[in-house]
């Protein structure tokens, strides 16, 4: 499943995949696969990303248009 909001948030915040990968303590290639929907994103990663961007997990996965 492709999670466009994860990529959009990263780009809107002028972050590179490597920066997020380092924050999440994963490889950049793994992060790239998350954005492309090639592998499932663990809930722990969703939680960290939601905290990082100060948004809801529902927003990250596209279930809500509200960031909070």
Buried (B, 14 or more C-beta within 10 A) or exposed (E): EEBEBBBEBBEEEEBEBEBBBEEBEBEBEBBBBBBEEEEEBEEEBBEBBBEBBEBBBBBBBEEBEEBE
